């Protein structure tokens, strides 16, 4: 490897490290996590997100500014609103953390990230069930499997799930191209994918059913 090639490789590694470090900083606060996730779904302004999240506009604007300083989002347009200017942003990176990134987060931040993701995912599931779309296709997938693995099995399963997620993202891009060209793959299907793999709770720690109260006579 030539010196110039080595220099380029080192610069690429430095840029990647800075990007990963910025993502860790971005996701270290639950509201920034929500904002970055929302902007991955589509363009939005701090005002729109403040209403959606039921948070104050100054607080949302503060965290939007931090995300922009971390190069996680960018300004795409401005809109005049009643004598003011509304700024609209989009995400530049996905809110994804690898194992090393996750290890950098303190336990409180990990819990906050997990609560944010689970609240969004489970809330979406409830909405789909209520709307009747969860079961409207016979080929939808739903499974729950209790496992007993060793460390090697745990790691292998995690690797397979990461591979699946990468494939899904690539396939989504390919599907977007087919839809734009001629819909050769069929019509658009809006779907959700939630992957969960976690350490089971201790025996006996499962949520106990609510106690039945005797009706007063």
QUICORMO-V886831 format. One record per residue. N is the residue number from 0. PSI is psi as a letter, one per 40 degrees, with the letter a starting at -180 (none if undefined). Layout:
# QUICORMO-V886831
n=(N N)
psi=(PSI PSI)
This chain:
# QUICORMO-V886831
n=(0 1 2 3 4 5 6 7 8 9 10 11 12 13 14 15 16 17 18 19 20 21 22 23 24 25 26 27 28 29 30 31 32 33 34 35 36 37 38 39 40 41 42 43 44 45 46 47 48 49 50 51 52 53 54 55 56 57 58 59 60 61 62 63 64 65 66 67 68 69 70 71 72 73 74 75 76 77 78 79 80 81 82 83 84 85 86 87 88 89 90 91 92 93 94 95 96 97 98 99 100 101 102 103 104 105 106 107 108 109 110 111 112 113 114 115 116 117 118 119 120 121 122 123 124 125 126 127 128 129 130 131 132 133 134 135 136 137 138 139 140 141 142 143 144 145 146 147 148 149 150 151 152 153 154 155 156 157 158 159 160 161 162 163 164 165 166 167 168 169 170 171 172 173 174 175 176 177 178 179 180 181 182 183 184 185 186 187 188 189 190 191 192 193 194 195 196 197 198 199 200 201 202 203 204 205 206 207 208 209 210 211 212 213 214 215 216)
psi=(h i d d d d d d d d d d d d d d d d d d d d d d d d e e h d d d d d d d d d e d d i i i i d d d d d d d e f i i d d d d d d d d d d d d d e f d i i h d i i h h h f e i h h h h i i i e i i g h h a d d d d d d h i d d d d d d d d d d d d d d d d d d d d d d d d e e e d e e h e e i h h i h h h i h i a d d d d d d d d d d d d d d d d d d d d d d d d d d d d d d c e f d e i i h h h i i h h h h h i h i i i h e e i h i i i h h h h h i none)
